[in-house]
């Protein structure tokens, strides 16, 4: 009888420990700060006589803030935001200018029940909207023409996400996150469309989360 009682108390204590370690439950907000590596795919399609196969933007590190709201213990919506990010644009390996982009992303996530108290994985799927600004492109050194280059200023695309939270205590957690986002824009020389640049970045991030 004492052995059963002791075992019951141990099981109850373990269950409470797992519950305390779980990063979130229904009604919680989790705010995270992440550092990301933005690695563009730079795959392009040519729609006119001048190819854009070699148009690319640079890989860089950026920061982001995101907020997740848990509507159930397993389902959350995450809004990902940052400031407009400056990117270098190259054509055939030669720098032709810069631009800025602001890529807020909303994902719906499913958080799996933790298999142990130290990790809780999740998957997400959502939509990205990217606004391009401060576009300053000059392809004259490459194309030998003074015709200015421009791009579409808006992009809508899908986003997929894989990640995991590693709780430190009942409020703080370490987060690892992987996202693939569709970001595409048309490139123009005057009124002639040269092609479509598929930026389509992969983002790998590490950060800290706080549960409210």
LUMZA-696857 format. One line per field, with one value per residue: residue number from 1; x, y negated, z of N, C-alpha, C in turn; chain. Coordinates in steps of 0.02 Angstrom, whole numbers, plus 50000, padded with zeros to 5 digits. Layout:
N
i: c(NUM / ...)
n.px: c(X / ...)
n.py: c(Y / ...)
n.pz: c(Z / ...)
ca.px: c(X / ...)
ca.py: c(Y / ...)
ca.pz: c(Z / ...)
c.px: c(X / ...)
c.py: c(Y / ...)
c.pz: c(Z / ...)
ch: c(A / ...)
REM end
This chain:
212
i: c(1 / 2 / 3 / 4 / 5 / 6 / 7 / 8 / 9 / 10 / 11 / 12 / 13 / 14 / 15 / 16 / 17 / 18 / 19 / 20 / 21 / 22 / 23 / 24 / 25 / 26 / 27 / 28 / 29 / 30 / 31 / 32 / 33 / 34 / 35 / 36 / 37 / 38 / 39 / 40 / 41 / 42 / 43 / 44 / 45 / 46 / 47 / 48 / 49 / 50 / 51 / 52 / 53 / 54 / 55 / 56 / 57 / 58 / 59 / 60 / 61 / 62 / 63 / 64 / 65 / 66 / 67 / 68 / 69 / 70 / 71 / 72 / 73 / 74 / 75 / 76 / 77 / 78 / 79 / 80 / 81 / 82 / 83 / 84 / 85 / 86 / 87 / 88 / 89 / 90 / 91 / 92 / 93 / 94 / 95 / 96 / 97 / 98 / 99 / 100 / 101 / 102 / 103 / 104 / 105 / 106 / 107 / 108 / 109 / 110 / 111 / 112 / 113 / 114 / 115 / 116 / 117 / 118 / 119 / 120 / 121 / 122 / 123 / 124 / 125 / 126 / 127 / 128 / 129 / 130 / 131 / 132 / 133 / 134 / 135 / 136 / 137 / 138 / 139 / 140 / 141 / 142 / 143 / 144 / 145 / 146 / 147 / 148 / 149 / 150 / 151 / 152 / 153 / 154 / 155 / 156 / 157 / 158 / 159 / 160 / 161 / 162 / 163 / 164 / 165 / 166 / 167 / 168 / 169 / 170 / 171 / 172 / 173 / 174 / 175 / 176 / 177 / 178 / 179 / 180 / 181 / 182 / 183 / 184 / 185 / 186 / 187 / 188 / 189 / 190 / 191 / 192 / 193 / 194 / 195 / 196 / 197 / 198 / 199 / 200 / 201 / 202 / 203 / 204 / 205 / 206 / 207 / 208 / 209 / 210 / 211 / 212)
n.px: c(50042 / 50095 / 50195 / 50121 / 50060 / 50172 / 50220 / 50113 / 50120 / 50243 / 50217 / 50118 / 50194 / 50287 / 50201 / 50156 / 50276 / 50303 / 50194 / 50222 / 50337 / 50294 / 50284 / 50171 / 49991 / 49812 / 49754 / 49871 / 49999 / 50148 / 50297 / 50432 / 50605 / 50712 / 50865 / 50905 / 50963 / 50954 / 50933 / 50930 / 50847 / 50859 / 50812 / 50766 / 50656 / 50648 / 50560 / 50573 / 50682 / 50801 / 50889 / 50856 / 50921 / 51033 / 51008 / 51018 / 50999 / 51080 / 51141 / 51107 / 51112 / 50974 / 50859 / 50711 / 50548 / 50419 / 50249 / 50148 / 49986 / 49895 / 49760 / 49712 / 49780 / 49867 / 49860 / 49911 / 49925 / 50042 / 50121 / 50242 / 50366 / 50473 / 50593 / 50605 / 50716 / 50877 / 50943 / 51071 / 51076 / 51122 / 51182 / 51230 / 51337 / 51385 / 51365 / 51216 / 51137 / 51027 / 50893 / 50750 / 50655 / 50503 / 50440 / 50311 / 50237 / 50110 / 50070 / 49986 / 49999 / 50038 / 50068 / 50154 / 50121 / 50236 / 50365 / 50453 / 50505 / 50586 / 50578 / 50472 / 50404 / 50346 / 50242 / 50207 / 50101 / 50070 / 50042 / 50133 / 50167 / 50256 / 50331 / 50416 / 50535 / 50624 / 50696 / 50837 / 50912 / 51031 / 51077 / 51171 / 51315 / 51319 / 51226 / 51250 / 51164 / 51068 / 50941 / 50827 / 50808 / 50671 / 50556 / 50414 / 50318 / 50253 / 50224 / 50145 / 50141 / 50162 / 50205 / 50304 / 50341 / 50449 / 50489 / 50548 / 50523 / 50620 / 50600 / 50656 / 50611 / 50449 / 50412 / 50513 / 50594 / 50701 / 50711 / 50709 / 50699 / 50637 / 50605 / 50525 / 50495 / 50391 / 50438 / 50423 / 50457 / 50424 / 50540 / 50588 / 50640 / 50625 / 50471 / 50474 / 50459 / 50579 / 50588 / 50550 / 50600 / 50635 / 50648 / 50625 / 50666 / 50757 / 50746 / 50835 / 50823 / 50867 / 50816 / 50746 / 50606 / 50461 / 50332 / 50170)
n.py: c(50060 / 49938 / 49932 / 49919 / 49795 / 49712 / 49725 / 49670 / 49539 / 49503 / 49514 / 49415 / 49303 / 49302 / 49279 / 49151 / 49082 / 49095 / 49025 / 48897 / 48872 / 48868 / 48762 / 48684 / 48654 / 48657 / 48493 / 48428 / 48306 / 48305 / 48226 / 48200 / 48169 / 48173 / 48217 / 48223 / 48316 / 48265 / 48341 / 48328 / 48413 / 48372 / 48407 / 48389 / 48332 / 48304 / 48189 / 48113 / 48048 / 48017 / 48101 / 48142 / 48233 / 48224 / 48134 / 48088 / 48084 / 48040 / 48155 / 48139 / 48091 / 48063 / 47986 / 48034 / 48012 / 48104 / 48150 / 48267 / 48335 / 48447 / 48540 / 48661 / 48795 / 48849 / 48782 / 48636 / 48464 / 48372 / 48218 / 48144 / 48023 / 47888 / 47754 / 47650 / 47728 / 47705 / 47753 / 47811 / 47807 / 47904 / 47928 / 48050 / 48070 / 47944 / 47799 / 47709 / 47623 / 47579 / 47627 / 47619 / 47728 / 47776 / 47905 / 47961 / 48105 / 48227 / 48370 / 48526 / 48639 / 48805 / 48875 / 49008 / 49128 / 49134 / 49254 / 49274 / 49182 / 49080 / 49036 / 48969 / 48994 / 48911 / 48877 / 48769 / 48673 / 48545 / 48374 / 48253 / 48080 / 47968 / 47810 / 47707 / 47576 / 47417 / 47442 / 47451 / 47469 / 47502 / 47557 / 47525 / 47546 / 47681 / 47714 / 47614 / 47509 / 47363 / 47376 / 47374 / 47494 / 47578 / 47648 / 47752 / 47695 / 47769 / 47928 / 48083 / 48237 / 48412 / 48488 / 48604 / 48694 / 48758 / 48806 / 48796 / 48784 / 48764 / 48777 / 48672 / 48632 / 48611 / 48496 / 48448 / 48496 / 48579 / 48561 / 48642 / 48621 / 48649 / 48587 / 48581 / 48471 / 48402 / 48278 / 48169 / 48067 / 47960 / 47903 / 47755 / 47665 / 47508 / 47509 / 47639 / 47805 / 47901 / 48022 / 48139 / 48133 / 48255 / 48246 / 48320 / 48359 / 48461 / 48470 / 48482 / 48485 / 48438 / 48412 / 48328 / 48358 / 48291 / 48326 / 48266)
n.pz: c(50000 / 50040 / 49947 / 49829 / 49854 / 49861 / 49730 / 49659 / 49704 / 49648 / 49510 / 49498 / 49533 / 49427 / 49319 / 49351 / 49340 / 49203 / 49153 / 49200 / 49129 / 48998 / 48856 / 48825 / 48837 / 48809 / 48782 / 48812 / 48776 / 48683 / 48665 / 48558 / 48526 / 48391 / 48306 / 48137 / 47996 / 47834 / 47686 / 47522 / 47386 / 47253 / 47123 / 46956 / 46823 / 46648 / 46552 / 46441 / 46311 / 46374 / 46492 / 46664 / 46740 / 46819 / 46919 / 47087 / 47267 / 47421 / 47548 / 47721 / 47897 / 48004 / 48121 / 48213 / 48282 / 48356 / 48391 / 48471 / 48487 / 48582 / 48542 / 48577 / 48680 / 48586 / 48464 / 48382 / 48330 / 48242 / 48224 / 48129 / 48128 / 48074 / 48048 / 47898 / 47787 / 47721 / 47565 / 47456 / 47281 / 47144 / 46974 / 46870 / 46955 / 46978 / 47074 / 47067 / 47138 / 47276 / 47387 / 47497 / 47601 / 47679 / 47769 / 47837 / 47914 / 47934 / 48023 / 48049 / 48179 / 48234 / 48386 / 48449 / 48578 / 48713 / 48703 / 48801 / 48948 / 48897 / 48765 / 48638 / 48489 / 48336 / 48193 / 48054 / 47944 / 47827 / 47771 / 47679 / 47662 / 47568 / 47561 / 47452 / 47454 / 47437 / 47318 / 47221 / 47082 / 46955 / 46806 / 46713 / 46714 / 46681 / 46579 / 46489 / 46465 / 46498 / 46542 / 46672 / 46803 / 46880 / 47002 / 47045 / 47183 / 47279 / 47355 / 47372 / 47457 / 47506 / 47665 / 47753 / 47903 / 48028 / 48193 / 48365 / 48540 / 48686 / 48846 / 48979 / 49103 / 49180 / 49112 / 49024 / 48870 / 48753 / 48578 / 48421 / 48248 / 48083 / 47924 / 47763 / 47636 / 47511 / 47406 / 47278 / 47134 / 46994 / 46870 / 46787 / 46642 / 46607 / 46529 / 46495 / 46538 / 46613 / 46680 / 46814 / 46978 / 47093 / 47251 / 47369 / 47509 / 47628 / 47801 / 47948 / 48119 / 48287 / 48453 / 48599 / 48701 / 48787 / 48897 / 48925)
ca.px: c(50000 / 50140 / 50230 / 50074 / 50052 / 50234 / 50222 / 50062 / 50147 / 50296 / 50185 / 50086 / 50248 / 50314 / 50151 / 50158 / 50338 / 50294 / 50147 / 50257 / 50388 / 50263 / 50292 / 50110 / 49927 / 49760 / 49749 / 49937 / 50039 / 50220 / 50334 / 50500 / 50654 / 50756 / 50915 / 50893 / 51002 / 50911 / 50972 / 50885 / 50856 / 50882 / 50794 / 50733 / 50629 / 50653 / 50499 / 50588 / 50744 / 50857 / 50877 / 50870 / 50943 / 51088 / 50989 / 51020 / 51005 / 51131 / 51127 / 51124 / 51080 / 50926 / 50824 / 50639 / 50505 / 50356 / 50202 / 50103 / 49929 / 49872 / 49688 / 49704 / 49846 / 49909 / 49853 / 49929 / 49936 / 50104 / 50134 / 50314 / 50378 / 50539 / 50596 / 50626 / 50784 / 50913 / 50976 / 51110 / 51053 / 51176 / 51165 / 51290 / 51391 / 51403 / 51315 / 51179 / 51099 / 51000 / 50822 / 50728 / 50593 / 50469 / 50405 / 50270 / 50213 / 50063 / 50066 / 49947 / 50046 / 50017 / 50121 / 50145 / 50132 / 50306 / 50382 / 50489 / 50495 / 50635 / 50569 / 50404 / 50409 / 50286 / 50243 / 50163 / 50089 / 50036 / 50047 / 50181 / 50160 / 50319 / 50330 / 50482 / 50540 / 50692 / 50727 / 50888 / 50945 / 51061 / 51111 / 51213 / 51381 / 51314 / 51188 / 51271 / 51106 / 51049 / 50871 / 50823 / 50773 / 50623 / 50525 / 50349 / 50330 / 50214 / 50228 / 50108 / 50163 / 50152 / 50260 / 50302 / 50381 / 50464 / 50527 / 50542 / 50536 / 50656 / 50586 / 50705 / 50567 / 50379 / 50403 / 50565 / 50612 / 50744 / 50674 / 50743 / 50645 / 50656 / 50550 / 50535 / 50445 / 50388 / 50441 / 50438 / 50442 / 50442 / 50594 / 50571 / 50683 / 50573 / 50407 / 50484 / 50471 / 50636 / 50577 / 50527 / 50651 / 50609 / 50693 / 50608 / 50719 / 50756 / 50766 / 50849 / 50827 / 50874 / 50795 / 50720 / 50534 / 50434 / 50261 / 50129)
ca.py: c(50000 / 49880 / 49930 / 49891 / 49724 / 49678 / 49724 / 49622 / 49471 / 49491 / 49503 / 49349 / 49252 / 49301 / 49247 / 49079 / 49056 / 49090 / 48970 / 48834 / 48863 / 48857 / 48692 / 48644 / 48687 / 48613 / 48427 / 48398 / 48272 / 48316 / 48177 / 48223 / 48129 / 48220 / 48198 / 48267 / 48314 / 48262 / 48371 / 48329 / 48465 / 48337 / 48442 / 48338 / 48352 / 48250 / 48180 / 48070 / 48065 / 48010 / 48149 / 48122 / 48293 / 48210 / 48084 / 48118 / 48041 / 48069 / 48188 / 48095 / 48105 / 48012 / 48001 / 48033 / 48020 / 48136 / 48161 / 48323 / 48342 / 48516 / 48546 / 48724 / 48815 / 48872 / 48740 / 48566 / 48421 / 48334 / 48161 / 48132 / 47955 / 47858 / 47690 / 47658 / 47753 / 47684 / 47807 / 47795 / 47842 / 47914 / 47956 / 48082 / 48064 / 47873 / 47762 / 47659 / 47579 / 47604 / 47617 / 47640 / 47767 / 47788 / 47968 / 47991 / 48173 / 48255 / 48442 / 48567 / 48690 / 48861 / 48893 / 49076 / 49140 / 49151 / 49324 / 49270 / 49114 / 49031 / 49014 / 48972 / 48975 / 48885 / 48864 / 48713 / 48655 / 48481 / 48329 / 48198 / 48021 / 47930 / 47744 / 47682 / 47503 / 47390 / 47479 / 47411 / 47518 / 47475 / 47612 / 47499 / 47579 / 47750 / 47716 / 47561 / 47467 / 47319 / 47388 / 47392 / 47556 / 47573 / 47711 / 47749 / 47677 / 47811 / 48000 / 48128 / 48306 / 48457 / 48498 / 48665 / 48683 / 48813 / 48779 / 48828 / 48746 / 48799 / 48736 / 48661 / 48636 / 48606 / 48436 / 48439 / 48554 / 48570 / 48580 / 48653 / 48614 / 48652 / 48565 / 48572 / 48421 / 48384 / 48207 / 48162 / 48001 / 47949 / 47855 / 47717 / 47614 / 47464 / 47543 / 47708 / 47853 / 47945 / 48088 / 48143 / 48155 / 48295 / 48240 / 48382 / 48372 / 48506 / 48433 / 48523 / 48439 / 48459 / 48356 / 48336 / 48345 / 48278 / 48341 / 48223)
ca.pz: c(50000 / 50042 / 49883 / 49780 / 49869 / 49840 / 49657 / 49638 / 49716 / 49599 / 49446 / 49501 / 49531 / 49359 / 49277 / 49365 / 49312 / 49131 / 49140 / 49212 / 49078 / 48933 / 48842 / 48817 / 48838 / 48782 / 48811 / 48822 / 48725 / 48686 / 48625 / 48547 / 48488 / 48356 / 48256 / 48080 / 47935 / 47775 / 47631 / 47465 / 47335 / 47193 / 47062 / 46915 / 46758 / 46599 / 46512 / 46384 / 46276 / 46420 / 46546 / 46734 / 46774 / 46865 / 46969 / 47154 / 47326 / 47464 / 47612 / 47777 / 47962 / 48024 / 48184 / 48207 / 48341 / 48339 / 48446 / 48460 / 48532 / 48584 / 48547 / 48613 / 48702 / 48531 / 48404 / 48393 / 48273 / 48254 / 48180 / 48127 / 48103 / 48081 / 48014 / 47828 / 47783 / 47661 / 47530 / 47397 / 47221 / 47095 / 46909 / 46844 / 47004 / 46986 / 47112 / 47028 / 47181 / 47339 / 47401 / 47563 / 47600 / 47743 / 47755 / 47890 / 47897 / 47983 / 48016 / 48096 / 48202 / 48277 / 48434 / 48471 / 48650 / 48723 / 48717 / 48865 / 48974 / 48874 / 48695 / 48610 / 48419 / 48304 / 48121 / 48038 / 47874 / 47826 / 47714 / 47684 / 47620 / 47568 / 47528 / 47432 / 47454 / 47428 / 47263 / 47186 / 47040 / 46894 / 46773 / 46660 / 46710 / 46656 / 46517 / 46445 / 46450 / 46553 / 46559 / 46743 / 46822 / 46935 / 47021 / 47078 / 47253 / 47324 / 47343 / 47416 / 47449 / 47562 / 47712 / 47793 / 47964 / 48074 / 48249 / 48430 / 48601 / 48738 / 48905 / 49033 / 49162 / 49159 / 49073 / 48973 / 48829 / 48695 / 48519 / 48357 / 48199 / 48012 / 47880 / 47691 / 47618 / 47440 / 47392 / 47207 / 47108 / 46925 / 46857 / 46727 / 46614 / 46579 / 46530 / 46472 / 46592 / 46600 / 46709 / 46883 / 47025 / 47147 / 47308 / 47404 / 47558 / 47686 / 47861 / 48006 / 48175 / 48357 / 48494 / 48667 / 48707 / 48854 / 48899 / 48969)
c.px: c(50043 / 50177 / 50186 / 50066 / 50113 / 50237 / 50172 / 50087 / 50201 / 50268 / 50153 / 50138 / 50277 / 50266 / 50150 / 50220 / 50333 / 50247 / 50181 / 50307 / 50358 / 50262 / 50228 / 50048 / 49875 / 49757 / 49816 / 49960 / 50112 / 50252 / 50406 / 50541 / 50703 / 50809 / 50910 / 50949 / 50953 / 50952 / 50926 / 50900 / 50881 / 50871 / 50750 / 50706 / 50632 / 50590 / 50512 / 50657 / 50805 / 50844 / 50892 / 50894 / 50996 / 51072 / 50986 / 51021 / 51049 / 51102 / 51147 / 51091 / 51034 / 50897 / 50749 / 50607 / 50441 / 50314 / 50155 / 50047 / 49901 / 49796 / 49668 / 49773 / 49894 / 49910 / 49867 / 49932 / 49995 / 50110 / 50207 / 50326 / 50451 / 50537 / 50615 / 50701 / 50816 / 50950 / 51015 / 51086 / 51110 / 51148 / 51229 / 51350 / 51413 / 51348 / 51282 / 51136 / 51075 / 50925 / 50809 / 50664 / 50569 / 50424 / 50363 / 50239 / 50167 / 50059 / 50018 / 49991 / 50010 / 50076 / 50107 / 50156 / 50204 / 50316 / 50424 / 50485 / 50540 / 50627 / 50496 / 50407 / 50343 / 50298 / 50195 / 50156 / 50051 / 50049 / 50096 / 50161 / 50226 / 50310 / 50401 / 50481 / 50613 / 50730 / 50774 / 50932 / 50970 / 51102 / 51158 / 51282 / 51378 / 51281 / 51210 / 51215 / 51090 / 50975 / 50866 / 50787 / 50726 / 50593 / 50454 / 50359 / 50293 / 50221 / 50187 / 50132 / 50148 / 50214 / 50250 / 50353 / 50389 / 50504 / 50517 / 50558 / 50569 / 50648 / 50645 / 50670 / 50496 / 50365 / 50451 / 50578 / 50661 / 50707 / 50721 / 50689 / 50673 / 50595 / 50572 / 50478 / 50449 / 50385 / 50465 / 50419 / 50463 / 50496 / 50581 / 50629 / 50637 / 50505 / 50413 / 50499 / 50527 / 50625 / 50552 / 50583 / 50617 / 50658 / 50687 / 50658 / 50704 / 50782 / 50775 / 50861 / 50835 / 50855 / 50772 / 50646 / 50514 / 50359 / 50225 / 50067)
c.py: c(49938 / 49873 / 49900 / 49816 / 49685 / 49672 / 49673 / 49551 / 49454 / 49476 / 49434 / 49294 / 49246 / 49266 / 49172 / 49047 / 49047 / 49033 / 48902 / 48819 / 48849 / 48783 / 48652 / 48687 / 48636 / 48547 / 48393 / 48357 / 48291 / 48266 / 48200 / 48170 / 48178 / 48184 / 48249 / 48261 / 48317 / 48284 / 48376 / 48387 / 48435 / 48378 / 48395 / 48367 / 48292 / 48248 / 48137 / 48087 / 48058 / 48054 / 48119 / 48182 / 48279 / 48154 / 48118 / 48065 / 48079 / 48107 / 48141 / 48120 / 48047 / 48032 / 48001 / 48039 / 48055 / 48145 / 48218 / 48322 / 48412 / 48517 / 48612 / 48742 / 48833 / 48825 / 48667 / 48530 / 48375 / 48279 / 48143 / 48064 / 47935 / 47789 / 47700 / 47675 / 47732 / 47743 / 47779 / 47838 / 47845 / 47943 / 47984 / 48075 / 47992 / 47837 / 47709 / 47614 / 47612 / 47594 / 47635 / 47680 / 47778 / 47849 / 47996 / 48057 / 48198 / 48330 / 48471 / 48626 / 48745 / 48881 / 48963 / 49080 / 49160 / 49225 / 49330 / 49198 / 49061 / 49010 / 49020 / 48948 / 48948 / 48880 / 48806 / 48704 / 48589 / 48441 / 48274 / 48141 / 47982 / 47865 / 47723 / 47606 / 47483 / 47429 / 47433 / 47457 / 47485 / 47530 / 47590 / 47533 / 47649 / 47751 / 47663 / 47515 / 47425 / 47328 / 47410 / 47458 / 47542 / 47642 / 47699 / 47737 / 47722 / 47884 / 48036 / 48199 / 48348 / 48462 / 48564 / 48659 / 48748 / 48784 / 48819 / 48778 / 48791 / 48759 / 48733 / 48664 / 48627 / 48544 / 48431 / 48504 / 48532 / 48597 / 48589 / 48657 / 48615 / 48633 / 48564 / 48528 / 48407 / 48308 / 48199 / 48092 / 47996 / 47895 / 47822 / 47671 / 47566 / 47499 / 47616 / 47753 / 47900 / 48015 / 48083 / 48170 / 48192 / 48292 / 48302 / 48401 / 48430 / 48466 / 48482 / 48476 / 48473 / 48400 / 48377 / 48318 / 48333 / 48287 / 48295 / 48261)
c.pz: c(50000 / 49976 / 49829 / 49790 / 49848 / 49764 / 49629 / 49645 / 49665 / 49530 / 49444 / 49497 / 49462 / 49311 / 49288 / 49337 / 49237 / 49113 / 49149 / 49157 / 49009 / 48917 / 48838 / 48823 / 48817 / 48819 / 48822 / 48762 / 48737 / 48639 / 48619 / 48511 / 48457 / 48315 / 48200 / 48029 / 47877 / 47715 / 47570 / 47417 / 47270 / 47130 / 47021 / 46850 / 46711 / 46557 / 46450 / 46357 / 46321 / 46480 / 46614 / 46774 / 46827 / 46914 / 47038 / 47208 / 47377 / 47524 / 47668 / 47841 / 47980 / 48091 / 48170 / 48276 / 48318 / 48401 / 48426 / 48511 / 48525 / 48593 / 48580 / 48639 / 48646 / 48470 / 48422 / 48327 / 48289 / 48201 / 48186 / 48095 / 48115 / 48050 / 47941 / 47824 / 47717 / 47631 / 47470 / 47339 / 47171 / 47030 / 46880 / 46890 / 47016 / 47023 / 47068 / 47072 / 47244 / 47340 / 47473 / 47556 / 47672 / 47735 / 47813 / 47868 / 47953 / 47970 / 48068 / 48114 / 48240 / 48320 / 48461 / 48547 / 48661 / 48737 / 48780 / 48887 / 48942 / 48801 / 48675 / 48538 / 48392 / 48229 / 48108 / 47963 / 47874 / 47764 / 47730 / 47638 / 47625 / 47530 / 47514 / 47430 / 47444 / 47374 / 47224 / 47146 / 46976 / 46862 / 46718 / 46657 / 46679 / 46587 / 46467 / 46424 / 46511 / 46573 / 46632 / 46753 / 46880 / 46947 / 47045 / 47152 / 47302 / 47305 / 47395 / 47404 / 47511 / 47605 / 47748 / 47848 / 48002 / 48132 / 48312 / 48485 / 48652 / 48803 / 48954 / 49100 / 49137 / 49118 / 49014 / 48934 / 48776 / 48634 / 48459 / 48304 / 48128 / 47971 / 47808 / 47667 / 47543 / 47433 / 47320 / 47183 / 47035 / 46920 / 46790 / 46708 / 46577 / 46586 / 46509 / 46532 / 46572 / 46626 / 46780 / 46926 / 47082 / 47205 / 47353 / 47458 / 47605 / 47745 / 47919 / 48065 / 48242 / 48400 / 48564 / 48667 / 48779 / 48850 / 48948 / 48990)
ch: c(A / A / A / A / A / A / A / A / A / A / A / A / A / A / A / A / A / A / A / A / A / A / A / A / A / A / A / A / A / A / A / A / A / A / A / A / A / A / A / A / A / A / A / A / A / A / A / A / A / A / A / A / A / A / A / A / A / A / A / A / A / A / A / A / A / A / A / A / A / A / A / A / A / A / A / A / A / A / A / A / A / A / A / A / A / A / A / A / A / A / A / A / A / A / A / A / A / A / A / A / A / A / A / A / A / A / A / A / A / A / A / A / A / A / A / A / A / A / A / A / A / A / A / A / A / A / A / A / A / A / A / A / A / A / A / A / A / A / A / A / A / A / A / A / A / A / A / A / A / A / A / A / A / A / A / A / A / A / A / A / A / A / A / A / A / A / A / A / A / A / A / A / A / A / A / A / A / A / A / A / A / A / A / A / A / A / A / A / A / A / A / A / A / A / A / A / A / A / A / A / A / A / A / A / A / A / A / A / A / A / A / A)
REM end
